[in-house]
Amino acid sequence: MKKKYLPIIVFVIMLPIFFIGLSRNKSELPSPLIGKVSPSFVLPSLINPSVIIDQTNLKGRFVLFNVWATWCAGCREEHEFLMNLSARNEIAIIGLNWRDNRDDALNWLDTLGNPYEVTAEDKQGRTAIDWGVYGAPETFLINPQGVIVYKHLGPLTERDWMMHFKPFLSINSI
Amino acid sequence: MKTISIILVMLFSSIGHAIDNGPAFTNETLQLRYEKIIAEVRCLVCQNQSIKSSNVFLAVDLRNEIKRLLSIGKTDKEIANYLVERYGEFVLYRPRFSGGRIFLWLAPAAFLLAGFFMIVNIVRKKTLLLPTQNND
C-alpha cells in the first residue's frame, strides 16, 4: 500500500529542489568571498597616482567597494544613486576603476560627480581577479573588521541598498 | 583540389590553439597544460564559452594569470583552487570530486543501481506470482 505513494512522495521532495534551482538567476553567481577577509591589494589612486590605496582604506568602518569603469553601461546607470548615497553620508564608498582609460575615468568623475572617497586604479585587472570580479558594476559591502559581508551584481539602486545593505549597518550599531 | 585544401585549412586552422597570438610557452609540456586548463575554465562574462575561445578582456586577463601561475610552477590543482577561491566552483566546467559535488558524480551510478534493484524486485515478484496463476 505504502508503495503506491512513493512516486508522490518523491515528487513532493523534488518539487522545492527544482523550484529553487529554476528560479535562481543563472547569471548571478554566489561569490565564494562572502564571509572572508577582503583580498589584499596595493593600487595607485586614480586622481592622485602618487597616493597608494590598500586594504587599510577599507578597515575600521563599513565601506562600499564599488567596481566601475567608463565602458560599463550599468555603472552610468547607478552613478546617480551613488552620488545620492554619498551625499547622505551613510557609508564611505571606495571605487575600483577596472581596466579603464585614466583620462576617460577622470572626465567621468568631473562631469558626473565623484561619489567616491577614493578610487583605486586597476589598470591591469589583477585586483579585479583577486576580488572575483567578472562584470561591472559590482558592489561589495565590507564590515569594520574588513570582512566582505555582501556582494551585489549590476547597477545598485535605492531598493537594493535598503533591502540588502542597510540591514548589515543597523545590526552592527546596536 | 585547391578548394578542398582551402576548406581543410579553414576547418582546422583554429583547432588546438587559444586565440592568443602564437603559443604562450616555448616549453611544450607547459603549453599543453596551459591549453588543457584554459579549455576547462568558464568565461563568466560569456557563459558557456571557455576562456580558451573567448576574447573578452576578462578571459584574456584570466589566461594571462594562468600563464603566470604556470610559469611560477603552480600545479594544475593549485591553479584550479586559485580560480575557485575567487570565482566559485562554477568557473570550472568539470565539478571537482569533493563536498556537495560528490552527489553530482555519484548520482548517475546511484540511479542506475536503484533501477537495477527495482527491476530485480519486479522480476522476482512476477516469478513468485506465476505458480498461483497456474492454480487458477
HADDOCK unambig.tbl for C-alpha pairs under 7 A between the chains (distance, minus, plus):
assign (segid A and resid 31 and name CA) (segid B and resid 87 and name CA) 6.35 0.50 0.50
assign (segid A and resid 31 and name CA) (segid B and resid 88 and name CA) 6.28 0.50 0.50
assign (segid A and resid 32 and name CA) (segid B and resid 85 and name CA) 6.21 0.50 0.50
assign (segid A and resid 32 and name CA) (segid B and resid 86 and name CA) 6.36 0.50 0.50
assign (segid A and resid 32 and name CA) (segid B and resid 87 and name CA) 6.56 0.50 0.50
assign (segid A and resid 32 and name CA) (segid B and resid 88 and name CA) 5.34 0.50 0.50
assign (segid A and resid 33 and name CA) (segid B and resid 86 and name CA) 6.65 0.50 0.50
assign (segid A and resid 125 and name CA) (segid B and resid 61 and name CA) 6.93 0.50 0.50
assign (segid A and resid 130 and name CA) (segid B and resid 86 and name CA) 6.08 0.50 0.50
assign (segid A and resid 131 and name CA) (segid B and resid 86 and name CA) 6.24 0.50 0.50
assign (segid A and resid 132 and name CA) (segid B and resid 86 and name CA) 4.47 0.50 0.50
assign (segid A and resid 132 and name CA) (segid B and resid 87 and name CA) 4.92 0.50 0.50
assign (segid A and resid 134 and name CA) (segid B and resid 44 and name CA) 6.19 0.50 0.50
assign (segid A and resid 134 and name CA) (segid B and resid 45 and name CA) 6.14 0.50 0.50
assign (segid A and resid 134 and name CA) (segid B and resid 58 and name CA) 6.91 0.50 0.50
assign (segid A and resid 135 and name CA) (segid B and resid 45 and name CA) 6.50 0.50 0.50
